[in-house]
Amino acid sequence: MIKIPIEIGDIVRVGRFKNKRVKVKSIEYDEYGLPIINGRPLLTMRIEKLMQPKQETIIKLKDILKELKSIQNIDKVDTTKQYTIIWDNGDLIAMTPETAPPMKFGKIFPMSVDPKKKLIKLQDYDDWSSFKDILKMQQAVKDMMRANLADLTWKVDIPMSDVKKNIGSLKIADFIQYDASFANVIPKAFHGTTSYDLENIKRLGIVPPSKHDHEILKWNSFYTEDSPDKVYLSTDFNRAEYYARHAAELYKKKKIKATPIVIQIDNLPTDRIVADDDFKSNMSMIQLIAAMQTGKQVDTDSYIQSIRGTSQFGYKGRIPASMFTKIHKV
């Protein structure tokens, strides 16, 4: 394996004659698993083993998001005190009493900015999962840095999501480095269960329903029946906790003592990951909204679009306990 020793802050030489000095501000990966530096590909070849199967389409950041185009009204607010600014896919709009927020069907992010605390709060109130929009949130934060309204010493928070558990840190540097491409691994995956099931899970791993009878995660008719060969996880700790609490309540009704548990798995490989069954079937409203926002047809077989739409995905087969990173009591 060849390792390329490039980090954020390094100087690289680009251009026709490789004599233009450029500072590395971002490192991302394209749909073929190859590195992109500052939005430009580092390599001109494709490595076959890094390529995703043809049926899976990776949505590239540059295809759906625009870098900072304009900053509006910033001269009308006191940026030494707390203020609100809206990110609208390339535009930053500082809010004043006279400013009307953008009226459009799409994802905009109001951000509460606290210069004294060096904190950006992304105000996303999504009852499914705030964290599912991590790509857009990363772009919003990057644009704040491009506008010199924040820097790497700042922190980020999402009031409706547990950023520290989802990413491991509140630091902007860690937030924007979180690999939300989900091309090769899921950086942090979470599975909700209960203390009643935990000992069996430690022994058998997280096992598809056809292989055991230890869990009772059964839902009403709004949800799809569990597939016999899959287990279910989320990129959002809060979503996994929601399922864990649901299971604990079901046990309580059966007079069985159980408390909610969330199992964390870091760097889960994507070779067995598939779209969540609910996303594939009866989540038509989520799919419709996604199509209206992007102008593209939703691929219901895409695990990446499943994560983008719900923060949830399936995993074909058993996840052994040796892959567990941490067990959270909630």
C-alpha positions in Angstrom: 0.0 0.0 0.0 1.2 3.5 -0.9 0.5 6.2 1.7 0.5 9.8 0.6 1.7 12.0 3.4 -0.6 15.0 2.9 -2.4 16.8 5.8 -4.5 19.9 6.2 -2.2 22.9 6.2 0.5 21.4 4.0 1.7 23.2 0.9 1.4 21.5 -2.4 2.5 22.7 -5.9 0.0 22.6 -8.7 -0.6 24.0 -12.1 0.8 23.0 -15.5 4.4 23.4 -14.4 3.8 22.4 -10.7 5.1 25.7 -9.5 2.0 27.3 -7.9 2.1 27.0 -4.2 -1.3 26.1 -2.7 -2.3 25.4 1.0 -4.3 22.2 1.6 -7.6 23.3 3.1 -9.7 20.2 2.5 -9.2 16.5 1.9 -12.1 14.5 0.6 -12.8 11.4 -1.5 -14.6 11.0 -4.8 -17.0 8.2 -5.8 -14.0 6.0 -6.7 -12.4 6.3 -3.2 -9.6 8.5 -4.5 -8.4 11.7 -2.7 -9.6 15.2 -3.7 -7.5 18.1 -2.5 -9.2 21.5 -2.2 -11.9 20.2 -4.6 -9.5 18.9 -7.2 -8.5 15.2 -7.8 -5.0 14.3 -6.6 -4.7 11.3 -8.9 -5.7 10.8 -12.6 -6.1 7.0 -12.4 -8.8 4.8 -10.8 -7.9 2.0 -8.4 -10.3 -0.9 -9.1 -10.5 -2.3 -5.6 -11.5 1.1 -4.3 -14.4 1.5 -6.7 -17.9 0.9 -5.5 -20.3 -1.6 -7.3 -21.9 0.0 -10.3 -25.4 -0.1 -8.9 -24.3 2.2 -6.0 -23.9 5.9 -6.8 -21.9 8.1 -4.5 -23.4 11.6 -4.3 -20.4 13.9 -4.7 -20.2 17.0 -2.5 -19.4 19.3 -5.4 -22.4 18.0 -7.3 -25.0 19.1 -4.7 -23.4 21.8 -2.7 -21.9 25.2 -3.7 -19.0 26.9 -2.0 -19.4 30.4 -0.6 -20.8 32.8 -3.1 -22.0 35.8 -1.1 -22.2 37.2 2.4 -25.3 39.4 3.0 -26.0 41.9 5.7 -22.9 41.0 7.8 -22.1 44.7 8.0 -25.5 45.2 9.7 -24.9 43.0 12.7 -22.4 43.2 15.6 -20.2 40.1 15.1 -18.6 40.5 18.5 -22.0 39.5 20.1 -24.3 36.5 19.5 -26.1 36.7 16.2 -28.0 34.5 13.7 -26.9 33.7 10.1 -28.6 31.5 7.6 -26.7 29.2 5.2 -28.5 28.8 1.8 -26.3 26.6 -0.3 -23.5 29.1 -1.0 -25.0 32.2 0.5 -24.6 33.4 4.1 -27.4 35.8 5.2 -27.0 37.6 8.5 -30.4 38.1 10.1 -31.6 41.5 11.3 -35.1 42.6 12.3 -35.6 43.9 8.8 -34.3 40.7 7.0 -36.7 38.2 5.7 -35.4 34.6 5.7 -35.1 32.8 2.3 -38.5 31.4 1.2 -37.7 28.3 -0.8 -38.3 24.6 -0.7 -34.9 23.2 0.2 -32.6 22.8 3.1 -31.4 26.0 4.7 -29.6 26.1 8.0 -30.1 28.9 10.6 -26.9 29.1 12.6 -26.7 30.7 16.1 -23.2 32.2 16.3 -21.6 33.0 19.7 -18.2 34.7 19.2 -17.5 34.8 22.9 -17.9 31.0 23.3 -16.6 30.4 19.8 -19.6 28.2 19.1 -21.8 27.6 16.1 -25.2 26.0 16.7 -26.8 24.6 13.6 -30.5 25.0 14.2 -31.9 22.0 12.4 -35.2 20.7 13.8 -35.8 17.4 12.0 -38.0 14.9 13.8 -36.4 12.1 11.9 -32.7 12.9 12.4 -30.9 16.2 12.4 -27.6 14.4 11.8 -28.7 13.0 8.4 -27.8 16.4 6.8 -24.2 16.3 8.0 -22.8 17.0 4.5 -24.7 20.2 4.2 -23.9 21.2 7.8 -20.2 20.6 7.0 -20.5 22.9 4.0 -22.2 25.6 6.0 -19.4 25.5 8.6 -16.7 25.6 5.9 -18.4 28.6 4.4 -18.4 30.3 7.8 -14.6 29.8 7.8 -14.2 31.0 4.3 -16.0 34.2 5.3 -13.6 34.5 8.3 -16.5 34.3 10.7 -15.1 31.2 12.5 -11.9 29.2 12.5 -10.5 25.8 13.6 -10.5 26.8 17.3 -14.3 27.1 17.3 -16.8 24.3 18.2 -20.0 23.1 16.6 -23.2 21.9 18.1 -26.5 20.6 16.7 -29.2 21.0 19.5 -31.3 18.0 18.2 -28.3 15.7 17.8 -25.5 14.4 20.0 -22.5 15.7 18.0 -20.0 14.5 20.5 -21.1 10.9 20.3 -21.8 11.0 16.5 -18.3 12.4 15.7 -16.4 12.1 18.9 -15.8 15.8 19.4 -17.4 19.3 19.1 -14.3 20.8 17.5 -14.8 22.3 14.0 -11.6 20.6 12.9 -13.1 17.2 13.7 -16.5 18.1 12.5 -15.4 19.0 9.0 -13.0 16.0 8.8 -15.8 13.5 9.6 -16.0 11.3 6.5 -19.6 11.8 5.4 -19.0 10.3 2.0 -19.7 6.8 3.6 -17.9 5.4 0.6 -15.7 2.8 2.4 -16.6 2.9 6.0 -19.3 4.3 8.3 -17.1 6.3 10.8 -19.5 5.7 13.7 -22.5 3.4 13.6 -25.0 2.9 16.4 -27.5 0.0 17.2 -30.2 0.4 19.8 -31.0 -2.5 22.1 -31.6 -3.3 25.8 -29.8 -4.6 28.8 -32.1 -7.7 28.7 -30.6 -8.6 25.3 -27.1 -7.5 26.0 -25.5 -10.7 27.3 -26.8 -12.7 24.3 -25.5 -10.0 22.0 -22.1 -10.1 23.6 -22.0 -13.8 23.0 -23.6 -14.0 19.5 -23.1 -10.5 18.2 -25.8 -8.4 16.6 -27.7 -11.1 14.7 -30.5 -10.9 12.1 -34.0 -11.8 13.3 -34.0 -15.2 11.5 -31.0 -16.3 13.6 -32.4 -15.5 17.1 -35.4 -14.8 19.2 -33.8 -12.5 21.8 -35.1 -9.1 20.9 -38.6 -7.8 20.5 -38.1 -4.7 18.4 -41.5 -4.9 16.7 -43.2 -1.9 15.3 -46.7 -0.9 14.2 -48.0 -1.1 10.7 -46.3 2.2 9.7 -43.0 0.4 9.6 -41.8 -2.5 7.4 -41.3 -6.0 8.7 -37.7 -6.7 9.6 -35.8 -8.5 6.9 -34.6 -12.0 8.1 -31.0 -11.4 6.9 -30.3 -7.9 8.1 -29.6 -5.9 11.3 -30.3 -2.2 11.5 -28.1 0.7 12.5 -27.9 4.5 12.4 -25.2 7.1 12.0 -27.2 9.1 14.6 -26.8 8.1 18.3 -30.1 9.8 19.1 -31.9 7.7 16.5 -30.4 4.5 17.9 -31.4 5.6 21.4 -34.9 6.1 20.3 -35.2 2.5 19.2 -33.5 1.3 22.4 -36.1 3.1 24.5 -38.9 1.7 22.4 -37.6 -1.9 23.0 -37.2 -1.2 26.7 -40.8 0.0 26.9 -42.0 -3.2 25.1 -40.2 -5.3 27.7 -41.8 -3.2 30.5 -45.3 -4.1 29.2 -44.3 -7.7 29.4 -43.2 -7.2 33.0 -39.5 -7.8 32.0 -36.9 -5.4 33.5 -34.8 -3.8 30.7 -33.0 -0.5 30.2 -32.0 1.1 26.9 -28.5 0.3 25.5 -26.8 1.7 22.4 -23.9 -0.2 20.9 -21.3 1.8 19.0 -19.2 0.4 16.1 -16.4 2.6 14.7 -15.3 2.3 11.0 -17.8 -0.2 10.0 -16.9 -1.4 6.4 -19.6 -0.8 3.8 -19.2 -4.0 1.9 -22.3 -5.5 3.5 -24.3 -2.3 4.0 -27.6 -1.8 2.3 -30.5 0.7 2.3 -32.8 0.6 5.3 -36.0 -1.3 4.6 -38.3 1.6 5.6 -36.5 3.9 3.2 -36.9 1.4 0.4 -40.6 0.9 0.9 -43.0 3.1 2.7 -41.0 6.3 3.4 -42.4 7.8 0.2 -42.6 11.3 1.7 -38.9 11.3 2.6 -38.1 10.2 -1.0 -40.4 12.8 -2.5 -38.8 15.6 -0.4 -35.3 14.5 -1.4 -36.3 14.4 -5.1 -37.7 17.9 -4.9 -34.7 19.2 -3.1 -32.1 17.7 -5.5 -34.1 17.5 -8.7 -32.9 13.9 -9.0 -34.8 10.6 -8.7 -34.1 8.8 -5.4 -32.4 5.4 -5.7 -34.2 3.4 -3.0 -31.5 0.7 -3.2 -28.7 3.2 -2.3 -27.5 2.8 1.2 -26.0 6.3 0.9 -29.3 7.9 0.0 -30.9 5.9 2.8 -28.4 7.5 5.3 -28.9 10.9 3.7 -32.7 10.6 4.0 -33.1 8.9 7.4 -29.6 8.4 9.0 -30.5 4.7 9.0 -29.2 1.7 7.0 -29.1 -2.1 7.1 -26.2 -4.6 7.4 -26.5 -8.0 5.8 -25.4 -10.7 8.3 -24.1 -10.8 11.8 -21.9 -8.1 13.4 -19.6 -9.9 15.9 -19.0 -8.5 19.4 -15.3 -8.1 18.5 -16.3 -5.2 16.3 -18.0 -3.3 19.1 -16.3 -0.1 20.1 -18.4 1.0 23.1 -21.6 0.1 24.9 -23.6 3.1 26.1 -26.1 2.9 28.9 -28.8 5.5 28.2 
